[in-house]
């Protein structure tokens, strides 16, 4: 458990363990492949080693036989040995003897004993075989050595060709891997370019949407400014209406004061009328007394009758004048009522109303004066009963007219108070609506500024991220291209070097084969020549030929060792190439994982941008605050009873809903027609 990094308190999950197992399986497969390659190379090296050992054994046996023959003949001196090349061969054999196994040494010893004969035969007293038999034996031995060398060379050539084939296969595999990597790189580059184009297109779309939203926001701001102007205009109109209402209220208060004074004067007139009635009763009593006195003849009666006629005419004239004054007062009162009705749309109506009220008061004062004049006339003319009755009738008429004027004034004041109350209520509602509109406008302005700032900040962030991603992608592509170019150049250089080494090795092997063939051909010629002139040459010439062949073959031993070194170097290079290939595969996997992570991040960013755009579209489509404001305005429009208020509210609704000029004209025309018919019905 500790080996896998687990503990009972907590550790890696099942997914992590499965990933670890998969990675270990991949490593085991790689190790198995490498081990198979090592075993195959080791077997090839063993075969080459066996062939080389057989060649060395044959050469060493031939040298020992040559030495034994030289020892038996005793034809040369000790000083002549270096000229035969035995010392050189001995030195080379000392170097190569370390690589030969013990069984080969035993076999070599047996062969040397068989070739040398019995131990007692070394002396000069033992009889030597005939030269022809010895030459045949040597020819057979040389042929066997030649066949052994030929088989060894064929083995080495086969191994070389097999290694060359494996090298070519590895080369093709590496080339195929490089092509696959190039194809993957091109596909990844194409995919990244497509993603980059898609991101650029999305960025362009986002910019277009943001520009569209900015235009819409600007249009909304323009609409809000227009609405604000309309509201300011409405506010100014309401202020003017308020001033007019205050002026009318002052006029109404003045009229009410005048009416109250008139009522007080009416009470005084009633008291004065009671007093006049008392005086009338007194005058009746006096009249009765006067009638009683009239029965008596009086010289002043004619004079009084004449004066009475004059007074009667005078009073009739005054009554006519007062009647005209009463009619003018009635007409002035009607004009005052009409002026009160038209006072809503006229700013200067207050002063004219005040003047009309003064005229009305003057008209109302005239009946009192008439009553007083009539009372005085009644007091003075108490004697005339008929005139008194006429005066009483006229007094009743004046009293009735005064009551009618009083009722009319009360009705006018009542209507004015009702209208003033409605106007004050409408003014309060307009003030509340104006305050709500101001608050909503401020909130909408703040929200618009915040949204615009946030949009600008998000746009800058997206632009910076896109630029950073583009720069990172460009740097990554350049780095991968550079690495791929360097790897390709290095592989090509190594391939050229390996080809040069292989060609040099093949040339050396060809030269070696040519030398061996020439040596074998010369040996066969020497053998034929020895068979023809066996008795003339003797063992001395045969030994010289063999030593010459050995001297020709001896310099090839370092070439074989060089070939072994080249093979070992080749194995090392192949192992390095395989490690490099695995490293490139790991880099490719890392790059693929990085690209997948970048793709996922791009998808997440794209989904986030889509979500933000959807949110903005939803916010734009909802327009909750504007809908609430529109609802309130329509509610006010439906509940208002004032024509001017409905007209102003309708203008605000037309501005909010962006009505076209034709639609505005149609709506205003229909509304004007409906208000005209409603006015007619009223």
Steps between C-alpha positions, in 0.01 A plus 500: 500500500783738579659413166195623312468808724183380676400507863198398698423862582478595131686460174472496126170412348418206276545716192851600611588136566367396159705777338809378688435142386456611139824701510684203653356272231625737233843505664501118515415482129782743425741300716393176331560653157840627606589164659401317179722736302788443744455120485491509121815713488669273756422189294638670191814595687535139626479371146758749383717415799482129422589567135788721603618244757490228235703721268749577774521133593568398142761769462665414831506125412655578164765712669581226752532243222728736314712547810521124557606442144766765529624341823522151339679617186755708698584670176482847638682662784368684797590830344280424200177454701392863494520495124244214488252712691462260787573763756237730358249221496591407850443854615164512327411161636583618850255787453228277365556207729319675781173489307520128424334255737662203671339234276648669195842493663457130578393429145788702373739306722359168375531608144853623557585165661349310211680721250827478685481127551644316796713685756795290420477594133630853562856388485686477179534121542124431429417426137296769318218418259552544129471856363207423266286369783592798711409737214166328449431520868589868503282568196210322666563690820514831312180412316329421829629827644382680188155342529490592868599857421246509216223375731605753763498777244158388374373498858641845560356616168160354586503669838612820337220479242251415774618796705485716191144378439407567863666839472304575183181380670573721800580781262171451315316474830665818627426671169141382522485623859642835393244520218222410745628766737508747212146403401386531862679831529340623178158374612545658842619821334198494267269432793655781701471734203135399461445556872683831475281603206192389692614698802576799282156468342343473845702801608380693194142395574544604863639834388209546260253411775670735741496778239131426437433509872691825528287648221189372673620646828567830327153487347354419841695788650365726226149374576560557868622851426189561291285354778679722748432799280135400474487458876667837550248650261220328692650624824514855367141472387401364838683786666311745279177322583593515865559873476170540318330288763656709776382818327154353456508394863584855600218626278266245653606604849438862408165407349418298810592797713282724287220244518530480876491876516196492275341246731575727792349787311203274423453442871527871557247550220262255668540686827449825315198342326351409836563851610336624181203272569466647842524844350240391246265394775563826662438672170176305467394622834599845398317445174188409685546809710560698183187353340310604798659839471439499125134485550551842618551747217860626476633761259831322473347185346527616144853609557583166650329311217704693254817428691394136524464474126838654453651262750320209336642588164837548654483163675376326186799642317731380778333159496563475128861598551538248781338232283758566232772481761362167624497362145856617447596334831333177383689513173825573689433198723451280192823635360673418828376142484622465143832653599534244780442219251758640258751590771688162464657584163546876552780642709356851520158377601567571867513871464192511276321276752594740771356786300186300425468420869524871580230570242289227652550647844409839366192346345420333828544826688241678277201298627585605854511862397174455315348345809619788711369751249168320486485490878563871518247556227252284690569697814450824320201385297320298760187673420466341159374146561507391141856617465593307817357180358694552181812563699441184701463298182818647357677429829393136484626479143834648601521262791431203273763620257745534787427142610555380146831687482597352834421145386692554177801630691490197733480262202792677332711482818412134549598410143819701535592320822435161336713594201777632723497173697522293180781717373691468828456122491618486139795721589600265784468199271711671234761584765512138619522377141776750427701389806457134399609582146805683631598205720448254215697717264789524746494122559487430127784743438713335771421150370579609145835649606588191702403266215698708252807500727469126558461436127805707420704324767389157380577598141850613596557180697381286209722691260800458727429129546459452126827685432681297769358173363597595148852594609538181707369289214739668258798448732402137558473436126835665437662299778355174369609580147850581622521180705367296211748665262790437740398138552464447127840654429661294773338181374610576146856568618505178701355314204772637273769409753358150540480460124862614465613261773303216345644571156852518644442173685364338184802623306732358762318166496513493121872574507547232763309249289708594198817450700379166631399391152838610366674318784291187439570521128871544561494211747329278243755601238782433740351160582480410132851622447616300798330190366690539173836589656471332837847368519660826391336735745455278803356594833681831504306650205170367640566666832583824325163495315306426815679770694433742216128415506493542877675833469229603250223388734653635818435872431123425463459423868487869608237552228277240666550666835416835341189342354401379848558849636291646217221257579513592869499869410210437266307329779570795727381742232192290432426500873548878508270539201240284668528702819470815295199352325337419833582848624343650189193282553479621861533859380230433243270358769568801722431733209176317425398521865586869502301556183206310647522712816518817290201382297303432818597840637397662173168313511443614859581859409273478194217356712556772760489767229183345357344501849591865550360590158180308576476682832546834329234409244263397779570822688443697183179314418357524850532870566334448837536855622366647178206260507422601858525865404282444193243318714484792744467753217221302332325459836516876556374557147201270553411645840544871421187708446669821394533552124832685518647234732387222267653688206837534679497136614416390146800698369725324753363158395557577131859602576574188708356255247679664203188571296554611143376849396208347306400288801527802730280703264236225483494450879477872574226546240293213644553621855401856404182368336414291808556799732282726276211250505541458875483880542185515292337228709581695814 
